Amino acid sequence: MNMSDAPISTLRRRGVVCALLLALIFSAGSPGRAQGAGADLLVFAAASLKTVLDDVNAHWQTHAGKWAAISYASSAALAKQIEQGAPADIFISADEDWMDYLAERKLIKPETRSDLVGNRLVLIAPKGADLHVDIIPGFPLPSLVGHGRLAMANTDAVPAGKYGRAALESLGVWDSVKDRIAQAENVRAALLLVSRGEAPLGIVYRSDAVSDPAVVTVGSFPESTHPRIIYPVAVVAGSTKPDAAAFIDLLRSPEARSIFEKQGFTILE
């Protein structure tokens, strides 16, 4: 059968795999091996985890001789790729909704699912901004944004964007800024808009703010204003890699906990 005779579903699956392999060339985070080559695992992880997981992955390579190819994107995009047949071994989401999405479709191994870490939502500005914002109901966000736009991850699908919108709605200021949002494909892209000075303010996770020296945190959102920020992890249903459980165990180790805390994540009891 030639390509023109292949079923559409087969072509779509091939397209997903090809796109995934191209993504891995740019997103795999270990300097010790050729990117994407000879990996022991394929991990799909929320973009906000990049800095910390690159460090954990380097630790795994140094101490166990193992290495994971890690593809970073929004939880929504990664979950959809898994649904379409992408061969991931582990999925780490930035919220429970997208993990639930895969669970409902029987695309994760339910017995391997657990909550990994938490996070906080913060308001950031470019480095050097002389600003402190008391984030309370009705705070003057429109005047703080001025003639610019507020950088956020997509507020309809991406966890950081959904958390941010929920917080602004709870505080009664969403309607005043909803038409002035610079929506990005994921939270790291929103961070970059502020880091480059293309947006005067942005809403990201605390861990994102910690990762970028070109931004400063100017306010923290009360946790009561949005759903609890939880990162669940699970082995993908189609995975046959024995190292998947070992990698998740590593993520829960004292060494990894120290890395998570240093990068601004919250360790769950």
C-alpha positions as CSV (number, residue, x, y, z in Angstrom):
1,M,0.0,0.0,0.0
2,N,1.4,3.4,-1.0
3,M,0.9,6.6,1.0
4,S,-2.0,7.7,-1.1
5,D,-3.8,4.4,-0.2
6,A,-3.2,4.7,3.5
7,P,-6.2,5.3,5.8
8,I,-6.5,8.9,7.0
9,S,-6.1,7.7,10.6
10,T,-2.8,6.0,9.7
11,L,-1.5,9.2,8.0
12,R,-2.5,11.3,11.0
13,R,-0.7,8.9,13.3
14,R,2.4,9.1,11.2
15,G,2.2,12.9,11.1
16,V,2.0,13.0,14.9
17,V,5.0,10.8,15.3
18,C,7.0,12.9,12.8
19,A,6.1,16.1,14.5
20,L,7.0,14.7,17.8
21,L,10.4,13.6,16.7
22,L,11.1,17.1,15.3
23,A,9.9,18.6,18.6
24,L,12.3,16.4,20.5
25,I,15.2,17.7,18.6
26,F,14.5,21.2,20.0
27,S,13.1,20.3,23.4
28,A,15.2,17.5,24.8
29,G,17.3,18.9,27.6
30,S,20.4,16.9,28.3
31,P,23.8,18.0,27.0
32,G,25.4,14.6,27.7
33,R,23.9,12.9,24.6
34,A,22.8,13.8,21.2
35,Q,19.3,15.3,21.7
36,G,16.6,12.6,21.4
37,A,19.1,9.8,20.6
38,G,19.2,6.7,22.7
39,A,16.8,7.9,25.4
40,D,15.6,5.4,28.0
41,L,12.3,7.2,28.3
42,L,10.1,9.7,26.5
43,V,8.5,12.1,29.0
44,F,5.8,14.6,28.1
45,A,5.8,17.5,30.6
46,A,4.1,20.8,31.1
47,A,6.3,23.7,29.8
48,S,6.6,25.2,33.3
49,L,8.6,22.1,34.4
50,K,11.5,22.6,31.9
51,T,14.1,24.0,34.2
52,V,13.6,21.6,37.1
53,L,13.2,18.5,34.9
54,D,16.3,19.3,33.0
55,D,18.1,19.3,36.3
56,V,16.5,16.1,37.5
57,N,17.3,14.4,34.2
58,A,20.9,15.4,34.4
59,H,21.0,13.9,37.9
60,W,19.5,10.7,36.6
61,Q,22.1,10.5,33.9
62,T,25.0,11.2,36.3
63,H,24.0,8.8,39.0
64,A,22.1,6.0,37.2
65,G,23.4,6.2,33.6
66,K,19.9,6.7,32.4
67,W,18.4,9.6,30.4
68,A,15.0,10.8,29.3
69,A,14.0,12.6,26.2
70,I,11.6,15.3,27.5
71,S,9.1,17.1,25.3
72,Y,7.8,20.3,26.8
73,A,4.6,22.1,25.7
74,S,1.3,23.0,27.2
75,S,-0.5,20.2,29.1
76,A,-3.4,20.6,26.6
77,A,-1.2,20.1,23.5
78,L,0.7,17.1,25.1
79,A,-2.5,15.4,26.2
80,K,-3.9,15.7,22.7
81,Q,-0.7,14.3,21.2
82,I,-1.0,11.3,23.5
83,E,-4.6,10.8,22.5
84,Q,-3.5,10.8,18.8
85,G,-0.9,8.1,19.4
86,A,2.3,9.9,20.4
87,P,4.5,7.2,22.1
88,A,5.1,8.9,25.4
89,D,6.0,6.9,28.5
90,I,5.2,9.4,31.2
91,F,2.9,12.4,31.3
92,I,3.2,15.3,33.8
93,S,0.4,17.8,33.6
94,A,0.2,21.2,35.2
95,D,-3.4,20.6,36.2
96,E,-5.7,17.7,37.0
97,D,-8.1,18.4,34.2
98,W,-5.8,17.2,31.4
99,M,-4.7,14.1,33.4
100,D,-8.4,13.4,33.9
101,Y,-8.9,13.8,30.1
102,L,-6.5,11.0,29.5
103,A,-7.8,8.9,32.3
104,E,-11.3,9.1,31.0
105,R,-10.0,7.7,27.7
106,K,-8.0,5.0,29.4
107,L,-4.8,6.4,28.1
108,I,-2.9,6.3,31.4
109,K,-2.2,3.5,33.9
110,P,-4.5,4.7,36.8
111,E,-2.5,2.9,39.5
112,T,0.6,5.0,38.6
113,R,-1.1,8.3,38.9
114,S,-0.2,10.6,41.8
115,D,0.1,14.3,42.7
116,L,3.8,15.3,42.3
117,V,4.2,19.0,43.3
118,G,2.3,22.3,43.6
119,N,2.9,25.8,42.5
120,R,1.8,29.5,43.1
121,L,0.5,32.1,40.7
122,V,2.4,35.4,40.5
123,L,2.3,38.7,38.7
124,I,5.6,39.6,37.0
125,A,7.2,42.6,35.3
126,P,10.5,43.1,33.4
127,K,13.6,43.3,35.6
128,G,14.1,46.8,37.0
129,A,10.4,47.6,37.4
130,D,9.9,49.7,40.5
131,L,6.5,48.2,41.3
132,H,4.8,46.3,44.1
133,V,1.2,45.2,43.6
134,D,-1.2,44.4,46.4
135,I,-3.4,41.8,44.7
136,I,-6.8,42.3,46.3
137,P,-10.3,42.4,45.0
138,G,-10.7,45.2,42.5
139,F,-7.0,46.1,42.3
140,P,-6.2,48.5,39.5
141,L,-4.8,46.0,36.9
142,P,-5.9,48.0,33.8
143,S,-3.9,51.1,34.9
144,L,-0.9,49.0,35.8
145,V,-0.9,47.4,32.3
146,G,-1.2,50.9,30.8
147,H,-1.1,50.9,27.0
148,G,0.4,47.4,26.9
149,R,-1.0,44.0,27.2
150,L,-1.1,41.4,30.0
151,A,0.8,38.3,29.1
152,M,-0.9,35.0,29.9
153,A,-1.0,31.5,28.7
154,N,-4.1,30.6,26.7
155,T,-7.0,31.2,29.1
156,D,-9.3,28.6,27.6
157,A,-7.0,25.5,27.5
158,V,-3.6,26.0,29.1
159,P,-3.6,25.4,32.9
160,A,-1.6,28.5,33.8
161,G,-4.0,30.6,31.7
162,K,-7.1,29.0,33.2
163,Y,-5.8,29.5,36.8
164,G,-5.0,33.1,35.9
165,R,-8.4,33.8,34.5
166,A,-10.1,32.2,37.5
167,A,-8.0,34.4,39.8
168,L,-8.9,37.6,37.9
169,E,-12.6,36.6,37.8
170,S,-12.5,36.0,41.6
171,L,-10.9,39.4,42.2
172,G,-13.4,41.1,40.0
173,V,-11.0,42.5,37.4
174,W,-11.2,40.0,34.5
175,D,-13.8,42.0,32.5
176,S,-11.6,45.1,32.7
177,V,-8.6,43.4,31.1
178,K,-10.0,40.5,29.0
179,D,-9.7,42.4,25.8
180,R,-6.1,43.4,26.6
181,I,-4.6,39.9,27.1
182,A,-1.5,38.8,25.1
183,Q,-2.4,35.1,25.0
184,A,0.6,32.7,24.5
185,E,0.6,29.0,23.6
186,N,2.1,28.0,27.0
187,V,3.2,29.7,30.2
188,R,6.9,29.8,29.2
189,A,5.9,31.7,26.1
190,A,4.0,34.2,28.3
191,L,7.1,34.5,30.5
192,L,9.2,35.3,27.4
193,L,6.9,38.2,26.4
194,V,7.6,39.9,29.7
195,S,11.3,38.9,29.8
196,R,11.8,40.5,26.4
197,G,9.9,43.7,27.5
198,E,7.1,43.0,25.0
199,A,4.5,43.0,27.7
200,P,4.6,45.2,30.9
201,L,3.1,42.5,33.1
202,G,2.4,38.8,33.0
203,I,0.8,36.1,35.0
204,V,2.9,33.0,35.4
205,Y,3.8,30.4,38.0
206,R,6.3,31.3,40.8
207,S,8.7,28.6,39.4
208,D,8.7,30.4,36.0
209,A,9.6,33.7,37.6
210,V,12.4,32.0,39.6
211,S,13.8,30.5,36.3
212,D,14.2,33.9,34.5
213,P,16.5,36.6,35.9
214,A,15.1,39.1,33.4
215,V,11.8,39.3,35.3
216,V,10.8,40.3,38.8
217,T,7.8,39.2,40.9
218,V,5.7,42.2,41.7
219,G,2.7,40.4,43.4
220,S,1.4,37.0,44.4
221,F,-2.2,35.8,43.9
222,P,-3.9,34.5,47.0
223,E,-4.4,30.8,46.7
224,S,-8.0,31.2,47.6
225,T,-8.7,33.0,44.2
226,H,-8.1,30.0,42.0
227,P,-8.2,26.2,42.0
228,R,-5.3,24.5,43.8
229,I,-2.3,24.2,41.4
230,I,-1.3,20.5,41.3
231,Y,1.0,18.7,38.9
232,P,-0.1,15.0,38.6
233,V,2.1,12.4,37.0
234,A,1.3,9.0,35.5
235,V,2.7,6.4,33.2
236,V,1.0,6.4,29.8
237,A,-1.1,3.3,29.1
238,G,0.9,2.2,26.1
239,S,4.3,2.4,27.8
240,T,6.3,-0.8,28.2
241,K,9.4,0.8,29.6
242,P,10.5,-0.6,33.0
243,D,12.4,2.6,33.7
244,A,9.1,4.7,33.8
245,A,8.5,3.7,37.4
246,A,12.1,4.4,38.3
247,F,11.9,7.9,36.9
248,I,8.8,8.7,38.9
249,D,10.5,7.3,42.0
250,L,13.4,9.7,41.3
251,L,11.0,12.6,41.0
252,R,9.9,11.8,44.6
253,S,13.4,11.4,45.9
254,P,15.0,13.9,48.4
255,E,17.4,15.0,45.7
256,A,14.5,15.9,43.3
257,R,12.5,17.5,46.1
258,S,15.4,19.8,46.8
259,I,15.6,20.8,43.1
260,F,11.8,21.4,43.0
261,E,11.9,23.6,46.1
262,K,14.9,25.6,44.8
263,Q,13.0,26.3,41.6
264,G,9.9,27.6,43.4
265,F,7.6,24.6,43.5
266,T,5.6,23.5,46.5
267,I,6.3,20.0,47.9
268,L,3.1,18.2,48.7
269,E,2.7,16.4,51.9
